[in-house]
Amino acid sequence: MAEKLISVDRMETVLSLFGNYDENVNLIQKEYNVVILGRGDDIKITGDEENVFNASEAINSLIALINKGEAITPSPDICFIS
């Protein structure tokens, strides 16, 4: 079981990433078979090593979009943004 911690500068970014009722994060968890937890400004991803890596890459890409001012909407394609 692997674990990755992603620190985020602003709580607003975490809220945008997770989406309403955690819709965005739930899509990523389902696609990559990982567990994602938000604790303050930190995001913890756990699961198999490859899945954790892929989920963290997707999350980092989404964070970059959020930081550019892009709105993130729930969609199955959310998992494949790079």
N, C-alpha and C positions, 0 to 999 in steps of 0.2 A: 504494500500500500504506500503510495507516494503522497506527498503533501507539498503545496506551494502557497506562499503568502504573498499577496500583492498589496502594496501600500498605495493608497490614493490620497492626493493632496487635499481634496475637498469632499465633504459629506454629500454635497449636491451631485457630485459626479457618481458617487455610489448609488444614490437614489435614482438617478437617471438610468444607470446601468441595470439596476434590478427591475425597474419599471413598475407599473401599477400591479399590485398584488403579486409581485415577483415574477411577472409573466416572462420577461426577457431571460432571467436567470434559470427559470424552470425549463425553457427551451434548450438552453445550453447544457443543463444537467442531464436532460433526457437524451440529447444528441451524443454527448461524450461519456455518458454513464459515470458521472462524477457527482460529488456533493459539494455545493458552494454555500459558504456561510459568510455573512457580512457582520463584522464586529467593529462599529465605529468607522474609522477610515481604512480598515483592513478587510481584505477579501481572502478567505481561505478556501482552497480547492483541494479535495482529497479524492483518491481513486487510483486506478492503475497508472503507472508512470507515463505511458504514451498518451493516455486519455487526459491526464492532468496537464501535460505539456500542450496538447492541442486546445484544450479548454482555456488555458492561460493565454495562449496566442490569440484566440478569439476575443477574450476579455480585454487584452491589451489593445487590440485593434479597435474595439468598441470605445474604450476609454479615450483613445486618440481622436476618434470622431466626436465624442462628446466634448472634449476639450477644444475642438474647432468650432463648436456651436451647433453641431448636427443633432437633430432629434432622433432618438432611437425608438423604433416602433416594433412591437412583437411581430415576428415573421419567422418561418422556418429557415429563411436565408440568413438570419442573424448569426447563425453558427459558422457561416462560411465567409464572413467578411475578413478580408486581409489587407 
